Amino acid sequence: MPYTLVKFNRTRFFLSRFLLAAALLFVILQTSFYVSEKSNFEERRASILAALERAETIIQSELSAFATDLHILSHDDRLLDFAMGNEDMYQPTLRGFMSFTEHKSSIAQLRIISGEGKEIIRVDRTNGRPHEVPEEKLQEKSGRYYFNEALELNTGQIYFSPIDLNVENGQIETPWRPVLRLATPLQADETGTRSVLVMNINAESLLNNVNVTQATTASKIQLANMDGYWLLGVPDSRLWGFMFGRETRLGAENPQLWSRITQNSDGDFDQDGVHYVFRTILEGSSAPSVAEHITPTSRNVSLIAFSELRSPTLAGSWNAASALLTAVLMAVLAAICFAWAQAAGARHLAVLGKEAAQAEMMRRERLASLGSLVAGIAHELNTPIGSAVLVGSTLSSRVQEILEMIKSGKILRSDLQVFERDLGSGMAILLRNLERAADLIGHFKQMAMDQTSERRREFELKDCVQDVLASISPQIRNKKIVIVRKIEPDLNLVSFPGALAQVLINLITNAQMHAFGDDQSGQITITGKAVGADEIELVVADNGQGIPEDLRQQVFEQFFTTKLASGGNGLGLSIVRNIVESVLGGTVSASNAPGGGATLTIRFPRVSPYGATDYAQEKVDAEPKQAA
């Protein structure tokens, strides 16, 4: 049978295959660009949420500190005497104001306003330095809202003003100076009249916390008060509208957007092709020590922070770079593999960046705990060193007296006997205090060396525990918490004492914060024993509140905390698990004791599986060199 030769159509062949391949490539590229755009969107959204949360935490902490400062200052006896009419207390009160303002850089003004509304004492900060305002420049403040609203509170309660611009002599101060005023009514005098203690806070530093945190995001963060007036993030002509009688506020310009933002305290949503992320901050949280004195006026300083993102769309995923890439890939289809490699590399870099950020966060937590120990040890050393200085000064004076008696020839045997007795007792006291200081420094030195070293060494468990307890003793001295040690003797380890000390510090700190309420007594028991020949079991148990069963599986998760308003950051037990598993080579678990309280159990090998090469090298370096 003869064959019929079909003419090969090059154009049709090329078009059929090219169009099919081009269509497939276009679908792949469009999908890839959209996924990349959405991934970038999610990263930016997450960074904004994290920035808003960080700003809220910082601002709430600072505001709580200001309220605590005002509460402490309002109980000063000299200030109270002066406020009730004792003019002799003016200078002591002024010195107290000057010293307080000198050490608190955020305080812009500190004053007392009499019951009639006249300033009777005032300290201002100018060019960074506090100074007294002379009597002739003291102002009448009876018409100011914060004075009148503070007088409506009970004595000792704290009033929070809204954040606004400072007004001097009826005029808005220029350049603008945002201020936040905290006020508290003082005890009434014999006529029943109460004065008001007012602290002006430089709110610019509070607002700058938002600027600092937004540096980590690619979108500008806008800040508005609860009435919708902008305080940050828009041109100056739209800022502080309520101070100038202007209706430049979000509620007037975009009522629908403002309504959705104010429906919840935080969240995000899409509107008109724009994605909005928002959070309400400063909703009245405060330190436990002043919580009972905080009034609903703390709502005055609530702020709404929000940012805008372009919602990801198919059309929006295209740009000049993607169009150029598509043109090149249409000409050379083999470049698709290169595009995939680029995308994979970008994702890998994103994962590495996230892991590096987590590692840096853990490193800072370790340094923060070490810094806290330094402050505690420094405070603890004040007592023995101060006593030693006092005894040394006394002995020096006694020696001088004896020398003068010798020179005058009027010394008696009884004088020498008294001097001998005083010298002996004084030297004993001096030596005892210096030994105490040396012991504290020794414990801290060893612990600090271990904390900053990542090399493995041989040590005994009870020594490590003793060093930790000695270093943190200043932090628990004023608490009604007893720490009991039950460590078996001769538990020698070849591991990382610094890492183990960090674990103990975090566990003890966690027990103090979560197990016991304010001024509640309790006991923390640290038990260490051998489990078989090669394992150690270390248990930190308390007789406090225990762990709710529904939360027990989450306590080791990162950023999980039930004490965010009290300073918890949700990293303590997460770091414990990371150190135990990745450094000590062990496991950690949490449970509740039958009689009440939480129990955290750590099991790890006597000889850490990590760092073996470094340890072997240390052993070689430590051996004495033989003479040739």
Secondary structure, 3 states (H helix, E strand, C coil): CCCCCCCCCHHHHHHHHHHHHHHHHHHHHHHHHHHHHHHHHHHHHHHHHHHHHHHHHHHHHHHHHHHHHHHHHCCCHHHHHHHCCCHHHHHHHHHHHHHHHHHCCCEEEEEEECCCCEEEEEEEEECCEEEECCHHHCCECCCCHHHHHHHCCCCCCEEECCCEECEECCEECCCCCEEEEEEEECCCCCCCCCCEEEEEEEHHHHHHHHHHHHCCCCCCEEEEECCCEEEECCCHHHECHHHHCCCCEHHHHCHHHHHHHHCCCEEEEEECCEEEEEEEECCCCCCHHHHHHECHHHHHHCEEEEEEEECCCCHHHCCHHHHHHHHHHHHCHHHHHHHHHHHHHHHHHHHHHHHHHHHHHHHHHHHHHHHHHHHHHHHHHHHHHHHHHHHHHHHHHHHHHHHHHHHHCCCCHHHHHHHHHHHHHHHHHHHHHHHHHHHHHHHHHHHHHHHHCCCCEEEEHHHHHHHHHHHHHHHHCCCCEEEEEEECCCCEEEECHHHHHHHHHHHHHHHHHHHCCCCCCEEEEEEEEEECCCEEEEEEEECCCCCCHHHCCCCCCCCCCCCHHHCCCCCHHHHHHHHHHHHHCCEEEEEECCCCCEEEEEEEECECCCCHHHHHHHHHHHCCCCCC
